[in-house]
Amino acid sequence: MSTSEATGESEAASGVRPRRRPRPRTVLLAALALLVAAGLLTAGTGYWAYEHYTGRVQRIPRTFPTNAPVPPPSRGGSNYLLVGLDTRSPVATTGNDAKGALWKYGDQRSDAMMLVHIPDDCSTAYVVSLPRDSWVEIPGHGRAKLNAAYSWGGPPLLIDTVQRLTAVRVDHFAVIDWNGFRKLTDAVGGVDMLMPDGERRHMNGEQALAYVGERKSLPNGDLDRAHRQQNYLRTVLEKVTASASLGDPLRLKETLDIFTDTISVDERFTDTDMRELVWEMKGVRAGDMTFMNAPVKGTGTEKGQSVVHLDAAACAELWTAFKESTMAAYLAGHRVDRLRAATN
């Protein structure tokens, strides 16, 4: 499969049929506090920032499934499931700003799902988008679209579904809703997205929501949209780690406050874990990361719904590389639907 352009458009033909009316959707930002905070917290804020901001991150109680099989830990690395919620709630449902329920049966679906592998040396991160329309087995519910797992059972059912699908252990979980997405985008002063014509277009929170949510006009539907989400994530990472505002204590504090106000993480992700990860990844930048889509066979129709069929054999090789922490070798030997390096 050929690679995608820097604009985030995929060249893989999927044929996924668009919904009749696209809605604003979200993407999990900033590879959590893991990667974005790495650049922010080490930009001269000192130990007080570690103490203050890691302690402010909202923890999700009972995140992980019980009475469900758990894959063994990956060798030489850890894995994070990053989720963006499609929710119609008028109030925030994630982060310290949350006033609504993080999960209520049928109210939210996971619109962006990224499985991230970070090797033990913390020199990079591998980000793989799981198509929301993937036709998979959801424990207790039979076969359905992957994004229905969150709707039916919140974080535990989604994690259980992903672990059974990939045989990859999810070590940590992070989630943001579209209210948080919009606030975070505006907090960093908007983003300058590279368009197909090579021009950069400045977008505020609402415009960025429309950009990452659109698929009707994209030739490859959900796969192109996933690359838009990845492109957006990379752009935010680049901006916050290179921004002159990092030298402005007031602006920096405002941005850090927005991160902690909008993102929620699992209860096992302790302050100590977060501080250690931030410190180990302090030198990682967006250009050091790899963004790609999970391998797919194509699209089809199931129960009257347009779905994406994953390529089971190709996915098995990818997930083995996750488990064995051999992603660099995997990428060297496989053609993948990968987001190209950005150009200036």
Long-range contacts (C-beta under 8 A, 24 or more apart in sequence): 1-295, 1-335, 1-336, 1-337, 2-335, 2-337, 3-336, 3-337, 3-338, 3-339, 3-340, 4-224, 4-227, 4-337, 4-338, 4-339, 4-340, 5-196, 5-340, 6-194, 6-231, 6-339, 6-340, 6-341, 6-342, 6-343, 7-193, 7-194, 7-195, 7-196, 7-231, 8-194, 8-224, 8-227, 8-228, 8-229, 8-230, 8-231, 8-232, 8-339, 9-196, 9-218, 9-219, 9-220, 9-224, 9-227, 9-228, 10-220, 10-223, 10-224, 10-226, 10-227, 10-293, 10-337, 11-220, 11-337, 12-220, 12-223, 12-293, 12-296, 12-337, 13-219, 13-220, 14-220, 14-221, 14-222, 14-223, 14-224, 14-296, 14-298, 14-299, 14-308, 15-220, 15-221, 15-298, 15-299, 16-133, 16-215, 16-220, 16-221, 16-222, 16-223, 16-299, 16-306, 16-308, 17-221, 17-299, 17-306, 18-215, 18-216, 18-221, 19-215, 19-216, 22-210, 22-213, 22-214, 22-215, 22-216, 23-86, 23-213, 24-178, 24-206, 24-209, 24-210, 24-213, 25-84, 25-86, 25-111, 25-112, 25-178, 25-209, 25-212, 25-213, 26-84, 26-85, 26-86, 26-111, 26-112, 26-176, 26-177, 26-178, 26-180, 26-181, 26-209, 26-212, 26-213, 27-84, 27-111, 27-112, 27-181, 27-212, 27-229, 27-232, 27-233, 28-82, 28-83, 28-84, 28-112, 28-113, 28-114, 28-174, 28-175, 28-176, 28-233, 29-84, 29-176, 29-180, 29-181, 29-184, 29-233, 29-236, 29-262, 29-263, 30-184, 30-233, 30-236, 30-237, 30-240, 30-259, 31-80, 31-82, 31-114, 31-116, 31-125, 31-127, 31-233, 31-237, 31-289, 32-80, 32-82, 32-172, 32-174, 32-263, 32-265, 33-57, 33-174, 33-259, 33-260, 33-263, 33-265, 33-274, 33-278, 34-80, 34-116, 34-118, 34-125, 34-174, 34-274, 34-277, 34-278, 34-281, 35-125, 35-237, 35-281, 35-284, 35-289, 36-236, 36-237, 36-240, 36-241, 36-259, 37-256, 37-259, 37-274, 37-278, 38-277, 38-278, 38-281, 38-282, 38-284, 39-237, 39-240, 39-241, 39-246, 39-282, 39-285, 40-240, 40-241, 40-246, 40-252, 40-255, 40-256, 40-259, 41-256, 41-278, 41-282, 42-278, 42-279, 42-282, 43-246, 43-247, 43-252, 44-246, 44-247, 45-249, 45-252, 45-256, 49-256, 50-275, 50-278, 51-271, 53-256, 53-259, 53-260, 54-271, 54-274, 54-275, 54-278, 55-271, 56-96, 56-257, 56-260, 57-96, 57-260, 57-263, 57-264, 57-265, 57-269, 57-274, 58-94, 58-95, 58-96, 58-98, 58-260, 58-263, 58-264, 58-265, 59-264, 59-265, 59-266, 59-267, 59-269, 60-102, 60-155, 60-173, 60-175, 60-264, 60-265, 60-266, 60-267, 61-267, 62-156, 62-267, 63-155, 63-156, 63-159, 63-173, 63-266, 63-267, 63-268, 64-155, 64-156, 64-159, 64-170, 64-173, 64-266, 64-268, 65-156, 65-157, 65-159, 65-160, 65-163, 66-156, 68-139, 68-156, 68-160, 68-163, 69-163, 69-164, 70-163, 70-169, 71-163, 71-166, 71-167, 71-168, 71-169, 71-323, 72-169, 72-323, 73-169, 73-171, 74-117, 74-168, 74-169, 74-171, 74-322, 74-323, 74-324, 74-325, 75-323, 75-324, 75-325, 76-119, 76-120, 76-324, 76-325, 77-117, 77-118, 77-119, 77-120, 77-322, 77-325, 78-117, 78-118, 78-120, 78-171, 78-172, 79-115, 79-116, 79-117, 79-118, 79-168, 79-169, 79-170, 79-171, 79-172, 79-322, 80-115, 80-116, 80-118, 80-170, 80-171, 80-172, 80-173, 80-174, 81-113, 81-114, 81-115, 81-116, 81-158, 81-159, 81-162, 81-170, 81-172, 81-173, 81-174, 82-112, 82-113, 82-114, 82-115, 82-116, 82-173, 82-174, 82-175, 83-110, 83-112, 83-113, 83-114, 83-150, 83-155, 83-158, 83-173, 83-174, 83-175, 83-176, 84-110, 84-111, 84-112, 84-113, 84-175, 84-176, 84-177, 84-178, 84-181, 84-229, 85-109, 85-110, 85-111, 85-150, 85-175, 85-176, 85-177, 85-178, 86-110, 86-111, 86-147, 86-178, 87-177, 87-178, 89-177, 89-179, 91-179, 92-177, 92-179, 92-180, 92-261, 92-262, 93-177, 93-179, 94-175, 94-176, 94-177, 94-179, 94-180, 94-262, 94-263, 94-264, 95-176, 95-180, 95-260, 95-261, 95-262, 95-263, 95-264, 96-260, 96-261, 97-180, 97-183, 97-261, 97-262, 98-264, 102-154, 102-155, 102-175, 102-264, 103-150, 103-154, 103-155, 105-151, 105-152, 106-151, 106-152, 107-151, 108-150, 108-151, 108-177, 109-147, 109-148, 109-150, 109-151, 110-146, 110-147, 110-149, 110-150, 110-151, 110-158, 111-147, 111-213, 112-212, 112-226, 112-229, 113-146, 113-147, 113-158, 113-162, 114-229, 114-230, 114-233, 115-162, 115-166, 115-168, 115-170, 115-322, 117-322, 117-325, 117-327, 118-277, 118-281, 119-325, 119-327, 120-325, 122-277, 122-280, 122-281, 122-284, 123-284, 123-288, 124-284, 124-288, 124-289, 124-290, 125-281, 125-284, 125-288, 125-289, 125-290, 126-289, 126-290, 126-292, 126-322, 126-327, 127-230, 127-233, 127-289, 127-290, 127-291, 127-292, 128-292, 128-293, 128-294, 128-318, 129-226, 129-227, 129-229, 129-230, 129-291, 129-292, 129-293, 129-294, 130-162, 130-294, 131-222, 131-223, 131-226, 131-293, 131-294, 131-296, 131-308, 131-310, 132-222, 133-222, 133-299, 133-305, 133-306, 133-307, 133-308, 134-165, 134-294, 134-296, 134-307, 134-308, 134-309, 134-310, 135-300, 135-302, 135-307, 135-308, 135-309, 135-310, 136-161, 136-165, 136-310, 137-161, 137-164, 137-165, 139-164, 143-302, 145-305, 145-307, 155-266, 166-315, 166-319, 166-322, 167-319, 167-323, 168-319, 168-322, 168-323, 172-265, 172-266, 172-268, 172-269, 172-273, 173-265, 173-266, 173-269, 174-263, 174-264, 174-265, 174-266, 174-269, 175-263, 175-264, 175-265, 176-262, 176-263, 176-264, 177-262, 178-209, 179-262, 180-261, 180-262, 180-263, 181-205, 181-208, 181-209, 181-262, 182-206, 182-208, 182-209, 183-258, 183-261, 183-262, 184-236, 184-258, 184-259, 184-262, 185-209, 185-236, 187-254, 187-255, 187-258, 188-236, 188-239, 188-240, 188-243, 188-255, 189-239, 189-243, 189-245, 191-232, 191-235, 191-236, 191-239, 192-235, 192-239, 193-231, 193-232, 193-235, 194-231, 194-235, 194-342, 194-343, 208-232, 221-299, 222-308, 223-293, 223-296, 223-308, 223-337, 226-293, 227-291, 227-293, 227-337, 227-339, 230-291, 230-339, 231-291, 231-339, 231-342, 233-291, 234-286, 234-289, 234-291, 234-339, 234-342, 235-286, 235-342, 237-285, 237-286, 237-289, 238-285, 238-286, 238-287, 238-342, 241-285, 241-286, 242-285, 286-342, 287-341, 287-342, 290-327, 290-331, 290-338, 291-338, 291-339, 292-336, 292-337, 292-338, 292-339, 293-336, 293-337, 294-318, 295-336, 295-337, 296-337
